[in-house]
Amino acid sequence: MKNLNLKAARAAKDYSQQQLADLCGVSRQTINAIEKGDYNPTIKLCLSICHALDKTLDELFWEDAERIMRSEPGRKQHIIIYRAAVHQPGSVLDYEVHDDH
């Protein structure tokens, strides 16, 4: 699934994919692949991107369960929220996803 939040946050900072990649120590192709939804970054890279764009993990990488289920009909997912930290830069949302297939 495309990461439009990342693309919008990058554009709001007026960064090219190359500029963001340089700030995060990865290739432009990696940033492009994340934005296109072709690559799932490590948590370390997610945090680096969030820091560079002054965003939280939730703002850039959290997908709500309802949207996931609409995009993948027939897939049963149970998302259990254990703890939601206060929404501050660098905050973390703990969750677990169970797939029933």
N, C-alpha and C positions, 0 to 999 in steps of 0.2 A: 504494500500500500504506500502510495506517495507520501512523503513528509512535507506537506505544504506549510506547516508551522515553521519548520527549519528554513525553508526557502524564503518565507515572508520575513522572518527575523534577520536573516542574512541581508536581504534587500533593504530592510529598514536601517541597517547599519551602513548601507552602501558598500558592502563587501562583495567582491567577486568570489566565485568558488575558489579560485587560486589563493586569494588573500586569506580566506577562512582556513583553507588547507595549510597555508604557511603558519598561521597562528597556532594551529593544532598539531603540527608536525606530521601531517599525512599528505597524500597526493590529492590533486584536484579531482582525479577520477574517483577517489574514495568519497569525497563530499558529494559528487554527482550521483554516485550509486546510492548513498544514503537518501538523498532527496528524491530519487526515483523509486525508492523502496526495494532496491535490488540487493541491499547490504544491511545487515543488522550490526551496528557498531558495538564495541565492547563498552562496558560501563565507564571505563577510564576515558575512552574517546568521547562518550556522551557528556561526561563532566567537563572535559576540555572544551567542547563545542559550547556548552552552556556558559562556561566562564567567559569565553571569547565574545559571546553575544549578549551577555548580561541577562540570561534567562534561567528559569528553573528546569529541572528534568521534566516536571509535569507539563510545563508550557511547550516544550519541544518534542517530547517523546511519549507522553501518556496517550493511549488510545482508549476511549471509553468503551465499555463492554457492549453497549447497545449498538454502536456504530460497527464494531467488529462483527457482531451477529448478523446485522443487516447486510454486510458485505460478503458474508460467507453463509448463505442460507443452508439450513439443515445441520449446521455444526452446533452442537450443544457445548456451551462453555459456562463454567461456574467460576466466577471471579470472587475470591474471598479477600476482603480488605482487612488486613490485620491492624495496621496502624497508619494513619496519615499524619505526617509531620506538618508543622505550621508552614504555610506557603511563604518561604523566604528563599532568596537565591541559594542554590545548593541543597534545598530540602529534598528529602527522599520519600517516596511512597512505597511502602512494602506491600507486596501482593503476590499471590500465587494463582496460576491458571491451571485448571484441570480440564482436559479434553476427554469427552466421552465417545471416542470412536477409535 
